[in-house]
Amino acid sequence: MPGGRVRVGIVDDHESVRLGLQAACEDAGFEVVLAAATACELVRGLDGRVCDVIVLDLSLGDGSVVTDNVKLVQGTGAAVLVHSIADRVALVREALAAGAAGVIPKSSPTTTVMAAVASVARGDVLNNLEWASAIDADADFAKAQLGRRERDVLHLYASGLPLKMVAMQLGIAHSTAREYLDRIRVKYVEVGRPAPTKVDLLRRAVEDGILPGLDTAGGDENG
């Protein structure tokens, strides 16, 4: 974010929604790089330009699939914030599984939407009722069976501490903390919820109730 200014892309097939979001973003001091009716149109139109956040509608008129749209716009390097009608739980769940950073209902006040954009731009996990409802409604959602020590390591590490500080706080060797972290990642892969990065681990910790919603996911991946 050059100069701290958030760069936003908007994907919605309703012109009035695009215009409203664009005006709200500009009023909030964000830069709207591009607004488009489809994910493909946005990616083509960006032509190498970069967004920090892309606000994406779940159901687009071109018949595209949620997972494909999330992956497509993520490929530009942006975080994805889903902007949707709140009762589409199955689609919300699909978007989160594809890697969306969070979901904000279209019924939310503009200030709440703009706060969510800023939060996702910082790399935060947007943990809210819509996220929780999508997880609770998913019969296939499986929590990783973490031991107490593994939960302790994940709690501290996903909170933002470097791994060496996690080891110090728990009174264990750095190599032991690394082994716990590797084991945690393996367990998440086994339940179909891989967490290769620190941000992914933060998401898993929030989803599994190990952490509440957090403000940041800072720290050094290698400790």
Residue pairs with C-beta under 8 A, 6 or more apart in sequence:
1 7
1 52
1 121
5 29
5 30
5 31
6 29
6 30
6 31
6 52
6 53
6 117
6 118
6 121
7 30
7 31
7 33
7 50
7 51
7 52
7 53
8 25
8 30
8 31
8 32
8 33
8 51
8 52
8 53
8 54
8 55
8 117
9 32
9 33
9 34
9 35
9 36
9 42
9 46
9 51
9 53
9 54
9 55
9 73
9 76
9 78
10 18
10 21
10 22
10 25
10 32
10 34
10 35
10 36
10 42
10 54
10 55
11 35
11 36
11 37
11 38
11 39
11 41
11 42
11 54
11 55
11 56
11 57
11 60
11 69
11 73
12 18
12 21
12 35
12 37
12 55
12 56
12 57
12 60
12 83
13 37
13 38
13 57
13 60
13 61
13 62
14 57
15 37
17 57
17 106
18 35
18 36
18 37
19 35
20 110
21 35
21 55
21 83
21 113
22 32
22 35
24 110
24 113
24 114
25 31
25 32
25 114
25 117
26 32
28 114
28 117
28 118
30 114
30 117
33 46
33 49
33 50
33 51
34 42
34 45
34 46
34 49
34 51
35 42
36 42
36 45
37 60
37 61
37 62
38 60
38 61
38 62
38 64
39 56
39 60
39 64
39 68
39 69
39 72
39 73
40 62
40 64
40 72
42 54
42 73
43 72
43 73
43 75
43 76
46 76
50 76
50 77
50 78
51 76
51 77
51 78
52 78
52 79
52 121
53 78
53 79
53 80
53 81
53 101
53 117
53 120
53 121
54 73
54 76
54 78
54 79
54 80
54 81
55 81
55 83
55 113
55 117
56 69
56 70
56 73
56 80
56 81
56 82
56 83
56 95
56 100
57 82
57 83
57 84
58 66
58 82
58 84
58 85
58 88
58 91
58 92
58 95
59 84
59 88
59 91
60 69
66 91
66 94
66 95
66 98
67 94
67 95
67 97
67 98
70 80
70 82
70 95
70 98
70 99
70 100
71 98
71 99
73 80
74 80
74 98
74 99
79 101
79 120
79 121
79 123
80 95
80 99
80 100
80 101
80 120
81 100
81 101
81 102
81 103
81 104
81 116
81 117
81 120
81 126
82 92
82 95
82 96
82 100
82 102
82 103
82 104
83 103
83 104
83 106
83 113
84 91
84 92
84 95
84 103
84 104
84 105
84 106
85 105
85 106
85 107
86 105
86 106
86 107
86 130
89 133
89 134
89 137
90 137
92 103
92 130
92 131
92 133
92 134
93 134
93 135
93 137
93 138
95 103
96 102
96 103
96 131
96 134
96 135
101 120
101 124
101 125
101 126
102 116
102 119
102 120
102 125
102 126
102 127
102 128
102 131
103 126
103 128
103 130
103 131
103 134
104 112
104 113
104 116
104 126
104 128
104 130
105 130
108 116
116 126
119 126
119 215
120 126
122 215
122 216
123 199
123 216
123 217
124 214
124 215
124 216
124 217
125 199
125 202
125 203
125 206
125 213
125 214
125 217
126 213
127 206
127 212
127 213
127 214
128 213
131 206
131 207
135 141
135 207
142 191
142 192
142 193
143 191
143 208
144 184
144 187
144 188
144 190
144 191
144 193
144 204
144 208
145 187
146 154
146 184
146 187
146 208
146 210
149 170
149 180
150 180
150 183
150 184
150 187
151 210
152 170
153 166
153 170
153 177
153 180
153 181
153 184
154 181
154 184
154 201
154 204
154 205
154 210
155 205
155 210
155 211
156 165
156 166
156 169
156 170
157 163
157 166
157 177
157 181
157 198
157 201
157 219
158 198
158 201
158 202
158 204
158 205
158 210
158 211
158 214
158 217
159 211
159 214
160 214
160 216
160 217
160 218
160 219
161 169
161 219
162 219
162 220
162 223
163 174
163 177
163 178
163 181
163 220
163 222
163 223
164 174
164 177
164 223
165 223
166 177
166 223
167 173
167 174
167 176
167 177
167 223
170 177
174 223
177 223
178 223
184 195
184 201
185 194
185 195
185 196
185 201
188 194
188 195
188 204
193 204
193 207
194 200
195 201
195 203
195 204
197 221
198 217
198 219
198 221
199 217
202 211
202 214
202 217
204 210
205 211
206 212
206 213
206 214
